[in-house]
Amino acid sequence: MDAAVRSFFQGRGFTEISTPLATPFPNLDPNIRPLPVDIRDPAGRPARFWLHTSPEPSMKRLLAEGSGNIFQICRVFRDEEMSAQHRSEFTMLEWYMVDADYREAIRDTMDLVRSACRAVRGEEIIRWAGASFDLAPPWEVLTLSEAFRRYAGVDSFGRGDLADALESLGYRCAQSDRHEDLFFRLYLEKVEPELGRVRPTVVTDYPDFLGTMARPKADTPSLLERFEVFIGGVELANGYSELTDGDILRTRLEKVAKDLGREGVEGLAVDEDLLDAVSRMPDCTGVSLGMDRLAMLILGAEDIGQVVYPFTGGAT
């Protein structure tokens, strides 16, 4: 499958690159906890580094220097529990396309998934968890608001509406609960499991508290030009039009660092070089896709552990 992915991007003029796994600054995302690692300098003194949760910051430095369209397949690390769809170490595909936005990224993501499935299975049909998913277009496209309305009966992302919906399900909500926590509790309980159950689904237009690096929509700044792809209730890819305003990004990152600090993640700081790089980037769009999840779906595996190391099957 790796060969099929590389062929897909090379055929479109992308350059494959490689960036460090350990970096002096963590990826700051409100919903992802980074893993620290101490590395000794030449004098033997320990220095705090972080295993990257995504190659995004490093790839954006390359974009700022004029790299053009780039992609990378690499291992990433996240401090999270293992489950049928999660591992703390997994393989990610990430790519960036200049002079494009999330609409082009959605198109390329659909084409990539179809191409990879065709290369491995000889057809554009995923057979997983007792169901078949035809990858031929059109895929379902709906906004996140439409998804919440359809599956959770909620008409807005306001704190009060989210809390009311959760309490109707038997949850107790406190004033100390963060807005993001209420959102994700309802999202994981009622919405995400239903996405892509009938056919592959693209969810778009996320609220502005759910995308640190994403660009706001010009006509609706409270929403982001962000999307996610789902097949059979499994989140497969996440992408967005890239934010290129360093001042806005600084405000967002400082908030994330403060929130994670309250949760006990120590030693966080805003990467000034990243802010400078983002301010110099061309207009572009980026996507991250879980290679292990894609392999799991294409091969019909019930657990992601069947397709990650030490898996040695020739299909991938």
FIMAR-200841 format. One line per 3 residues: number of its first residue (from 1); their letters; for each residue y, x, z of C-alpha. Coordinates in steps of 0.25 Angstrom, whole numbers. Layout:
% residues N
NUM = a = Y X Z ~ ...
***
This chain:
% residues 316
1 = mda = 0 0 0 ~ 9 12 3 ~ 8 16 -12
4 = avr = 11 2 -17 ~ 24 2 -8 ~ 28 16 -13
7 = sff = 26 12 -27 ~ 34 -1 -25 ~ 46 7 -20
10 = qgr = 45 19 -29 ~ 45 10 -41 ~ 58 4 -37
13 = gft = 65 18 -36 ~ 64 19 -20 ~ 63 33 -14
16 = eis = 52 34 -3 ~ 58 42 9 ~ 53 46 23
19 = tpl = 61 46 36 ~ 58 51 50 ~ 50 42 60
22 = atp = 57 47 72 ~ 72 46 73 ~ 83 49 83
25 = fpn = 88 35 83 ~ 79 22 84 ~ 80 11 74
28 = ldp = 88 0 82 ~ 82 -14 80 ~ 83 -24 90
31 = nir = 68 -29 88 ~ 61 -15 87 ~ 59 -5 98
34 = plp = 59 9 93 ~ 49 20 98 ~ 56 33 104
37 = vdi = 50 46 103 ~ 54 60 109 ~ 55 72 100
40 = rdp = 58 86 105 ~ 69 94 98 ~ 68 109 95
43 = agr = 72 112 109 ~ 61 103 115 ~ 70 92 120
46 = par = 65 78 118 ~ 74 69 109 ~ 72 54 107
49 = fwl = 68 49 94 ~ 63 36 89 ~ 52 32 80
52 = hts = 58 24 69 ~ 55 9 69 ~ 60 9 54
55 = pep = 65 20 45 ~ 77 12 42 ~ 88 21 49
58 = smk = 83 34 42 ~ 82 26 28 ~ 96 21 30
61 = rll = 101 36 31 ~ 94 39 18 ~ 101 26 11
64 = aeg = 114 31 16 ~ 112 44 9 ~ 109 38 -4
67 = sgn = 94 37 -4 ~ 94 24 -12 ~ 81 15 -12
70 = ifq = 71 21 -2 ~ 58 17 5 ~ 49 22 16
73 = icr = 35 19 22 ~ 34 25 36 ~ 29 23 50
76 = vfr = 38 16 60 ~ 37 14 75 ~ 41 2 84
79 = dee = 39 0 99 ~ 31 -13 98 ~ 18 -19 102
82 = msa = 6 -19 92 ~ 2 -33 86 ~ -5 -38 74
85 = qhr = 8 -35 66 ~ 15 -24 74 ~ 12 -9 77
88 = sef = 22 1 83 ~ 19 10 72 ~ 19 5 58
91 = tml = 22 8 43 ~ 35 3 37 ~ 40 2 23
94 = ewy = 56 3 22 ~ 64 3 10 ~ 79 2 6
97 = mvd = 86 -2 -7 ~ 100 0 -10 ~ 110 -9 -17
100 = ady = 101 -21 -12 ~ 100 -31 -1 ~ 89 -39 6
103 = rea = 87 -48 -6 ~ 82 -36 -14 ~ 74 -32 -2
106 = ird = 67 -45 -1 ~ 63 -44 -16 ~ 58 -30 -14
109 = tmd = 50 -33 -2 ~ 43 -45 -8 ~ 40 -36 -21
112 = lvr = 35 -25 -12 ~ 25 -33 -4 ~ 20 -39 -17
115 = sac = 18 -26 -23 ~ 11 -20 -10 ~ 1 -32 -9
118 = rav = -2 -31 -24 ~ -5 -16 -23 ~ -15 -18 -11
121 = rge = -21 -31 -14 ~ -19 -33 -29 ~ -12 -46 -27
124 = eii = 1 -51 -21 ~ -6 -60 -10 ~ -6 -56 4
127 = rwa = -19 -62 12 ~ -16 -61 27 ~ -20 -69 39
130 = gas = -28 -79 31 ~ -16 -82 22 ~ -12 -78 8
133 = fdl = 3 -74 4 ~ 6 -74 -10 ~ 17 -63 -12
136 = app = 22 -68 -25 ~ 36 -73 -25 ~ 43 -81 -20
139 = wev = 42 -78 -6 ~ 48 -87 5 ~ 62 -83 9
142 = ltl = 69 -90 20 ~ 80 -86 30 ~ 77 -83 45
145 = sea = 85 -96 48 ~ 76 -104 39 ~ 63 -97 46
148 = frr = 68 -101 60 ~ 71 -115 56 ~ 58 -117 49
151 = yag = 49 -110 60 ~ 57 -111 73 ~ 66 -123 71
154 = vds = 78 -115 74 ~ 91 -116 65 ~ 98 -104 70
157 = fgr = 97 -91 77 ~ 106 -94 88 ~ 101 -90 102
160 = gdl = 101 -105 107 ~ 93 -110 95 ~ 83 -98 97
163 = ada = 82 -101 112 ~ 80 -116 110 ~ 69 -113 100
166 = les = 62 -103 109 ~ 62 -112 121 ~ 56 -124 113
169 = lgy = 44 -114 111 ~ 43 -112 126 ~ 51 -99 127
172 = rca = 61 -96 138 ~ 74 -90 133 ~ 84 -83 142
175 = qsd = 98 -79 140 ~ 94 -65 141 ~ 86 -66 128
178 = rhe = 92 -59 117 ~ 95 -68 104 ~ 86 -59 96
181 = dlf = 75 -61 106 ~ 76 -76 105 ~ 76 -75 90
184 = frl = 63 -66 89 ~ 56 -74 99 ~ 57 -87 91
187 = yle = 56 -79 78 ~ 42 -73 82 ~ 37 -86 88
190 = kve = 40 -96 77 ~ 46 -90 65 ~ 40 -76 61
193 = pel = 25 -81 62 ~ 28 -91 51 ~ 35 -82 41
196 = grv = 28 -80 28 ~ 16 -88 32 ~ 16 -96 19
199 = rpt = 21 -85 10 ~ 29 -72 11 ~ 42 -75 17
202 = vvt = 56 -68 17 ~ 65 -71 29 ~ 80 -68 27
205 = dyp = 93 -68 34 ~ 91 -64 48 ~ 102 -66 59
208 = dfl = 111 -54 62 ~ 104 -50 75 ~ 91 -47 67
211 = gtm = 94 -35 58 ~ 101 -23 64 ~ 102 -16 50
214 = arp = 103 -28 41 ~ 116 -33 33 ~ 122 -46 37
217 = kad = 123 -57 26 ~ 136 -57 19 ~ 138 -72 20
220 = tps = 131 -74 34 ~ 133 -61 42 ~ 125 -67 54
223 = lle = 113 -66 45 ~ 107 -53 39 ~ 102 -49 25
226 = rfe = 88 -47 31 ~ 74 -52 28 ~ 60 -51 32
229 = vfi = 47 -53 25 ~ 35 -61 31 ~ 21 -63 26
232 = ggv = 11 -72 35 ~ 21 -71 47 ~ 21 -56 46
235 = ela = 35 -49 45 ~ 33 -39 34 ~ 47 -34 30
238 = ngy = 61 -33 35 ~ 73 -30 26 ~ 88 -32 25
241 = sel = 101 -28 18 ~ 105 -16 25 ~ 118 -16 34
244 = tdg = 127 -5 30 ~ 138 -7 40 ~ 137 4 51
247 = dil = 146 -3 61 ~ 138 -16 61 ~ 125 -8 62
250 = rtr = 131 0 74 ~ 134 -13 81 ~ 120 -18 78
253 = lek = 113 -5 82 ~ 120 -4 95 ~ 116 -18 99
256 = vak = 102 -15 96 ~ 102 -2 104 ~ 108 -10 116
259 = dlg = 97 -21 115 ~ 86 -11 114 ~ 91 -3 125
262 = reg = 91 -16 134 ~ 76 -17 130 ~ 73 -3 135
265 = veg = 74 5 123 ~ 81 18 127 ~ 89 29 119
268 = lav = 94 20 108 ~ 106 24 100 ~ 113 20 87
271 = ded = 111 30 76 ~ 124 34 71 ~ 119 40 58
274 = lld = 112 27 55 ~ 125 20 56 ~ 132 30 47
277 = avs = 120 29 37 ~ 120 13 36 ~ 135 14 34
280 = rmp = 133 23 21 ~ 121 15 16 ~ 122 8 3
283 = dct = 119 -7 2 ~ 104 -8 4 ~ 92 -16 9
286 = gvs = 80 -12 17 ~ 66 -17 20 ~ 56 -13 30
289 = lgm = 41 -18 28 ~ 29 -16 37 ~ 19 -9 29
292 = drl = 8 -11 39 ~ 11 -26 39 ~ 11 -27 24
295 = aml = -3 -20 23 ~ -8 -29 34 ~ -4 -41 26
298 = ilg = -9 -36 12 ~ -22 -32 18 ~ -24 -44 26
301 = aed = -25 -37 39 ~ -24 -45 52 ~ -18 -34 60
304 = igq = -8 -23 56 ~ -17 -13 64 ~ -27 -15 52
307 = vvy = -17 -8 42 ~ -10 2 51 ~ -15 16 55
310 = pft = -26 19 56 ~ -29 9 45 ~ -34 17 33
313 = gga = -37 6 23 ~ -34 11 8 ~ -26 -2 5
316 = t = -13 3 11
***
